[in-house]
Amino acid sequence: MIFQLLFLFSFLADKADPETAKQKILNGEDAQPGEFPWMISIQYFFKNKWEHSCGGAIIDHRHIISAAHCWFNKNLPH
């Protein structure tokens, strides 16, 4: 199941709004799609579009590591 979600997230990672992210990152640089293949975008579907919620890193084919607030954010729609 995790692999299927990872596979799905890899295709949806480019759906996040980069303009929103730029407002929170100082002196950052744009990354090209596929430049960091071990990183994923954890997203949720809300009001007919995918929204980036958090990031994660691939550990192996069954595990992803992310911060605790990625899963316990009470501000996200359920």
C-alpha positions in Angstrom: 0.0 0.0 0.0 2.8 2.4 0.9 4.4 1.8 -2.5 1.2 2.6 -4.3 0.9 5.9 -2.3 4.5 6.7 -3.0 3.9 6.1 -6.7 0.8 8.3 -6.7 2.6 11.1 -4.8 5.5 11.0 -7.3 3.1 11.9 -10.1 1.2 14.5 -8.0 4.2 16.3 -6.6 4.2 18.8 -9.5 0.7 19.8 -8.6 1.7 21.9 -5.6 1.6 25.6 -5.9 5.2 26.9 -6.1 4.1 30.5 -5.5 2.8 29.6 -2.1 6.0 27.8 -1.2 8.2 30.8 -2.3 6.5 32.9 0.3 7.9 30.7 3.1 11.4 29.9 1.8 14.1 32.5 2.0 17.0 32.4 -0.5 15.8 29.1 -1.9 16.4 27.8 -5.4 13.9 26.1 -7.8 14.4 22.4 -8.2 13.8 20.6 -11.4 11.3 17.7 -11.5 13.2 14.5 -10.8 16.3 16.3 -9.4 15.7 14.9 -5.9 14.0 11.5 -6.6 14.0 10.5 -2.9 11.7 13.4 -1.9 7.9 13.2 -2.0 5.1 15.7 -1.6 2.3 14.6 0.8 -0.9 16.0 -0.6 -4.6 16.1 0.0 -7.5 16.6 -2.4 -9.7 19.6 -1.5 -12.1 21.7 -3.5 -11.3 19.8 -6.7 -7.5 20.3 -6.6 -4.5 18.7 -4.9 -2.8 20.8 -2.2 0.7 20.2 -0.9 0.6 19.5 2.8 4.1 18.3 3.8 7.2 16.7 2.4 8.9 13.4 3.1 11.9 11.3 2.2 11.9 7.8 0.9 13.6 5.3 3.2 13.0 2.2 1.2 10.2 0.6 -0.9 7.9 0.5 2.1 8.8 3.4 4.3 8.7 7.2 4.1 9.9 9.5 6.9 8.3 12.9 7.5 7.7 15.2 10.5 5.0 14.5 13.0 3.1 17.7 12.2 2.5 16.3 8.7 0.0 13.8 10.1 -1.4 15.7 13.1 -2.2 19.1 11.6 -5.7 20.0 12.8 -6.0 22.8 10.2 -6.2 20.4 7.3 -9.6 19.3 6.0 -10.4 15.7 6.7 
